[in-house]
Amino acid sequence: MKLKVGIIGCGGIAGGKHMPALSKVEEVEMVAFCDIIVERAEEAKAKFGTPDAKVFEDYKTMLANTDLDVVHVCTPNSSHAVLSIAAMEAGCHVMCEKPMAKTSEEARSMIEASKRTGKKLTIGYQNRFRTDSRYLHQFCEEGGLGEIYFGKAHAIRRRAVPTWGVFLDEEAQGGGPLIDIGTHALDLTLWMMNNYKPKYVVGKTYHALSQTPNAANAWGPWDPEKFTVEDSAFGFVVMENGATIFLESSWALNSLDVKEAKTTLCGTKAGADMNNGLTINGEDHSLLYEKKIELQTGGVAFYDGAGERPEVLEAHSWIQAILNDTEPVVKPEEALVVTEILEAIYKSSKTGEPVYL
C-alpha cells in the first residue's frame, strides 16, 4: 500500500519543492489537490497526480471527501495553523511549509492538535538535509566544536525581493525576509547548537529600501505601495545557558556580504562556517588550522557525484517517519522556538525593548 497524499496550496513552493520531491518517493501517491485558484490544482493533478486524483477549491471539502493519510500545507503563513489543525483532526499526518505559523500562539495550537490527534507534524526546513548541514550537525553532535556559545544565522540577499504572490503582504505573511528566509538560517543555527531555550531577544526591522521606485531586483522592480513588510531585520538572542545568536536577514541591503540559509558557529574546541563551502577552524599543538570539508563526490570523467537533493531527502525522511512511527527530523517543538524568536524580534523592534521568553 502507498500513503495517499493531499496538497493544500498548489502555488510556487508546492510546484517547486513539495510535489516534485514527493513524486520521487515510491511509498506515496498524490491523490488530491486543493487551491483557491482551481486551475493551479488542475495543473498540479495533471503533472503529479494519479489518474483518478481529485481537485478541490475548498480544503474542508477535500478533507471530508478524500481518504488521505498525509497532507502537505503549502499556503501563505496566515493559514498554516488552521489548515494543519484541520488536516490532523481529519486523521492526516501533516508537513507544513516553513515558517511553522504566523504567531507562536498559532504554532502552539498546532502542537496541541498533534498531541490530541496522535498525528505527526513536521515543518519544511529542507536546509537541514543539505550535505554540509548533515556533516556539520553530526560533527557538532559528536562534540567536535565543544560547547557552542556563539552563533550567527545568515540570510542576506543584496537585491532579491520576491514580487509575486503575497510575500509583500504583512497581513498574509506576518513579515518579510525575517520570517521568510531568516527562519531557515535560525533553524539551522539552533539545530547545530542543540539549544532551544532562549532567554531574551533584542531586534530591529527596517523599511530602508522598500520605498525605492524602479529598484534593481532579481525579479524586477517591486511596487513600493504594496511593500508592507520589512526589507531587512536583525536580532540578538541570549539563551538561558548564556550562549548568544546574531540573526541577520534581508531581501534588499547595500551589502556585498551575501549568504543565505547558512550558519557560523564558535565553540570551545573549534569553530565552523558555511561562508565558502564548509570550513572547520581551531587550534592544534599551539598552531591554528583551517580544515576545508570536501562536499563534492565527483571529479571523475563522466561522473558528477551521487546524492539526492535536500528536498527529496526531506520527503523520504518524512514518509519513513510515518511508516516506521518514528520522530521526524524537524520536530514541531523545535520549529515553535524558531517562531517564538522571530516573533520576539518583531515585537522588540516595535517596542524598542528586549523581549523575555
SULKAFEN-V607103 format. One record per run of one state. SS is the DSSP state (H for helix, E for strand, L for the rest). FROM is the first residue (numbers start at 1). LEN is the number of residues. If there is no record, write none. Layout:
BEGIN
ss=SS from=FROM len=LEN
ss=SS from=FROM len=LEN
END
This chain:
BEGIN
ss=L from=1 len=2
ss=E from=3 len=6
ss=L from=9 len=3
ss=H from=12 len=11
ss=L from=23 len=5
ss=E from=28 len=7
ss=L from=35 len=3
ss=H from=38 len=11
ss=E from=49 len=8
ss=L from=57 len=2
ss=H from=59 len=7
ss=L from=66 len=4
ss=E from=70 len=4
ss=L from=74 len=3
ss=H from=77 len=13
ss=L from=90 len=3
ss=E from=93 len=5
ss=L from=98 len=6
ss=H from=104 len=14
ss=L from=118 len=3
ss=E from=121 len=4
ss=L from=125 len=1
ss=H from=126 len=4
ss=L from=130 len=1
ss=H from=131 len=11
ss=L from=142 len=6
ss=E from=148 len=9
ss=L from=157 len=2
ss=E from=159 len=1
ss=L from=160 len=10
ss=H from=170 len=4
ss=L from=174 len=3
ss=H from=177 len=17
ss=L from=194 len=4
ss=E from=198 len=9
ss=L from=207 len=17
ss=H from=224 len=3
ss=L from=227 len=5
ss=E from=232 len=8
ss=L from=240 len=4
ss=E from=244 len=7
ss=L from=251 len=1
ss=E from=252 len=1
ss=L from=253 len=6
ss=E from=259 len=9
ss=L from=268 len=2
ss=E from=270 len=4
ss=L from=274 len=4
ss=E from=278 len=7
ss=L from=285 len=2
ss=E from=287 len=7
ss=L from=294 len=6
ss=E from=300 len=1
ss=L from=301 len=2
ss=E from=303 len=1
ss=L from=304 len=6
ss=H from=310 len=14
ss=L from=324 len=8
ss=H from=332 len=20
ss=L from=352 len=3
ss=E from=355 len=2
ss=L from=357 len=1
END
